[in-house]
Amino acid sequence: MKITEHIRSLALEGRLLADAAQEAGTGAPVPTCPGWQVGDLLRHTAMVHTWAAAFVTEGHTSYVPEAGEPDLDGPELLDRFRAGHRHLVEALERAPQDLECWAFLPAPSPLAFWARRQAHETAIHRVDAESARGGSLSPMASGHAADGVDELLRGLHARPKSRVRTDVPRTLRVRATDTGSVWTVQLSTEPPATVREEDESSVLTPVDCELSAPSQELYLALWNRLPLGVLTVTGDRSLARLWRDSSSVL
C-alpha cells in the first residue's frame, strides 16, 4: 500500500473509533481488551498517537518514551483523542518523503513505517471501541486488512519479543481467500520467520497447519479480536491454539 493510502486509512479508522467510543461511553467495558473500559482505550490510543506524531514532527532519530496517558475522562477525553488523531494525520500528510526519524520495523522509509503502523494500531483499537459499543463492525478494505496481516507476521512477530515459539520446527500457512495473499510461517525456538509467497508452487508445499479466511476475518482473528472459529483451520489445530495463546503483541 502507498503512504497516502495508509494515511487515509488512519484518518478513517480514527474517526470511526471516536464515534464508537462516544456511543459506548467512556465507562463501557471493552470485551476485546479484558479489564479495560473505553476510557482506558482512548487514553492509550491518544498517548500512542501523540508519541508517533512527535517522531514525525520533531525528527527524533533514537527512541523516546511515551509522555504518559492524558488524565482525562468523559467528553474532555474524547476531545483530546480527536485532536491528537487529527494532529497525527496532519503531521503525516505534511511530512517530507525523505523524513529521517526513528522507527522500529523495517520499512521503505520512516514515513512509510509510521503511516502504516499507526493505520493498523488505530484500526485494531477501532474494533475494540466498536466491540464496546456493540453491533456490527465497520467493514475494512481487503487490501488494508491483508496489509495488516503482512505487518503482523513479517514485522511485529519477526522481533525477538514474539512469544510464538515451538520446541521443534513447525510450519504454519496463512491464506487470505479474497486477495489470494499467502504467508508461510516457520516456527521454532527462535522468533517466527515469515515469507510472503509469490510462487504458486511454493504454496502447495505441505505444512503442519493452515489458517484461511477472507482478509478482514483473518486480520482480526490473528490479532485476537475475533475467535479462531471464524477461520478455516486444516492440519494440526494445536498451532492455531498456540497462536491464540501466545501471540499478544508486547
Disulfide bonds with the S-S distance in Angstrom:
none
